[in-house]
Amino acid sequence: MAAAASAAAPSELCHDQNQWEFSCDFEVDFESEENASMVYAALAVDKELQPDKVKRQMSVSNGKLSVHFEAVEARFLRASYSALVDALTLATKTIEEFGPGMQL
């Protein structure tokens, strides 16, 4: 699995320039729609703790999980990104350990 991430601040894509000043995009190629969807489902249940300060949008396409963050301050962006990467790492290791063919 390969990961590519990029960050930019300030973002020109934001509608409200004063509020959502920082953004970051993160993509992980699971090389499998099934694995990407499983990780998406595992991560989607964890909502942002401060939705007025951080927005997170996720999608799955062609076996890749894409995540877009927007935040009012860099520290909120960093905290949200870090928490997602921790959960993503756990979900990925779980799939690698108990992946396809695992009997429940």
Sequence and secondary structure as in RCSB ss.txt:
>XXXX:A:sequence
MAAAASAAAPSELCHDQNQWEFSCDFEVDFESEENASMVYAALAVDKELQPDKVKRQMSVSNGKLSVHFEAVEAR
FLRASYSALVDALTLATKTIEEFGPGMQL
>XXXX:A:secstr
 EEEEEEESS TT SSTTT  EEEEEEEE S HHHHHHHHHHHHTS  S TTTEEEEEEEETTEEEEEEEESSHH
HHHHHHHHHHHHHHHHHHHHHHH TT   
